[in-house]
Amino acid sequence: MNTPANLSFSSADHNKLPATGIVVSAYYRVHPEDRKTFIDAVVPEMAAARKLPGCIYYAFAQDLADANAFHLVKGWKDEAAYQRHENATTFLQALATVVKNVRILNRQGVRYDVALQHVDDPRGKVA
């Protein structure tokens, strides 16, 4: 990944250019009292998932307008990589913690099987 010399590397940095066969996009809104439990379950799972073979990117972030809302986007090279993640101990532990201890007020998730990928960079539209 190209990083300007004056910027440091972050564990959140990722390269979305490699071919991505599966993309998952999800949204969660949790009860305010369960927010910390949710975050504490997700953070180690996110760190572990990023290290799995075939993980192109994995971002789970708090919404800027609602502290109790979270957005997930993750990209996997192929079905094998996706299944490796879905069956990983860290994922299953985080899932169990969330299901048993977090009141999810709203959740929507979609899995996309990617047929064609284009690089999107609208900066060229600005003069």
VEXSE-574225 format. One record per residue (C-alpha): residue number from 1; x, z, y. Coordinates in steps of 0.1 Angstrom, whole numbers, padded with zeros to 4 digits. Example, Ala and Ser with C-alpha at 12.3 -4.5 7.8 and 13.67 -1.06 7.14 Angstrom:
BEGIN
 titor     u     w     v
     1  0123  0078 -0045
     2  0137  0071 -0011
***
This chain:
BEGIN
 titor     u     w     v
     1  0000  0000  0000
     2  0013 -0008  0034
     3  0014  0022  0056
     4  0028  0021  0092
     5  0061  0040  0095
     6  0045  0066  0119
     7  0018  0076  0094
     8  0023  0098  0064
     9  0008  0091  0030
    10 -0024  0110  0020
    11 -0038  0116 -0014
    12 -0070  0099 -0001
    13 -0051  0066  0006
    14 -0060  0039 -0018
    15 -0057  0002 -0023
    16 -0091 -0015 -0028
    17 -0076 -0049 -0034
    18 -0070 -0048 -0072
    19 -0098 -0063 -0092
    20 -0126 -0038 -0096
    21 -0151 -0044 -0124
    22 -0173 -0014 -0118
    23 -0183  0003 -0086
    24 -0204  0035 -0083
    25 -0221  0045 -0051
    26 -0240  0077 -0049
    27 -0255  0101 -0023
    28 -0261  0138 -0027
    29 -0278  0163 -0004
    30 -0274  0199 -0016
    31 -0290  0232 -0006
    32 -0269  0248  0022
    33 -0262  0279  0001
    34 -0248  0257 -0027
    35 -0225  0235 -0006
    36 -0193  0255 -0014
    37 -0201  0255 -0051
    38 -0206  0217 -0050
    39 -0174  0211 -0031
    40 -0154  0235 -0054
    41 -0166  0216 -0084
    42 -0160  0181 -0070
    43 -0125  0185 -0055
    44 -0106  0190 -0087
    45 -0126  0164 -0105
    46 -0119  0139 -0077
    47 -0081  0146 -0079
    48 -0081  0143 -0117
    49 -0101  0110 -0116
    50 -0077  0094 -0091
    51 -0049  0098 -0117
    52 -0068  0082 -0145
    53 -0057  0047 -0157
    54 -0080  0021 -0143
    55 -0092  0041 -0113
    56 -0089  0018 -0083
    57 -0104  0042 -0058
    58 -0124  0074 -0058
    59 -0138  0088 -0025
    60 -0162  0117 -0022
    61 -0168  0127  0014
    62 -0191  0149  0034
    63 -0215  0131  0058
    64 -0204  0134  0094
    65 -0240  0140  0105
    66 -0252  0164  0078
    67 -0228  0190  0064
    68 -0249  0193  0032
    69 -0249  0156  0025
    70 -0221  0138  0005
    71 -0213  0102 -0003
    72 -0194  0090 -0034
    73 -0179  0057 -0040
    74 -0156  0050 -0069
    75 -0141  0018 -0083
    76 -0130  0013 -0119
    77 -0109 -0016 -0133
    78 -0133 -0021 -0162
    79 -0157 -0005 -0187
    80 -0130  0012 -0206
    81 -0117  0029 -0174
    82 -0152  0039 -0164
    83 -0160  0054 -0199
    84 -0126  0072 -0199
    85 -0137  0089 -0167
    86 -0173  0096 -0178
    87 -0159  0114 -0209
    88 -0130  0132 -0192
    89 -0130  0170 -0195
    90 -0127  0174 -0158
    91 -0158  0152 -0151
    92 -0179  0170 -0177
    93 -0168  0204 -0164
    94 -0177  0194 -0128
    95 -0210  0179 -0140
    96 -0220  0211 -0159
    97 -0211  0233 -0129
    98 -0232  0211 -0105
    99 -0262  0208 -0129
   100 -0263  0245 -0136
   101 -0254  0260 -0102
   102 -0262  0235 -0074
   103 -0297  0228 -0060
   104 -0296  0191 -0054
   105 -0323  0183 -0028
   106 -0318  0145 -0030
   107 -0296  0123 -0051
   108 -0294  0085 -0055
   109 -0268  0067 -0075
   110 -0261  0031 -0083
   111 -0236  0015 -0107
   112 -0226 -0021 -0099
   113 -0209 -0044 -0124
   114 -0189 -0066 -0101
   115 -0189 -0103 -0108
   116 -0170 -0115 -0077
   117 -0149 -0097 -0052
   118 -0141 -0107 -0016
   119 -0118 -0089  0008
   120 -0138 -0078  0039
   121 -0120 -0075  0072
   122 -0143 -0081  0102
   123 -0115 -0073  0128
   124 -0110 -0111  0133
   125 -0144 -0112  0150
   126 -0130 -0092  0180
   127 -0112 -0112  0207
***
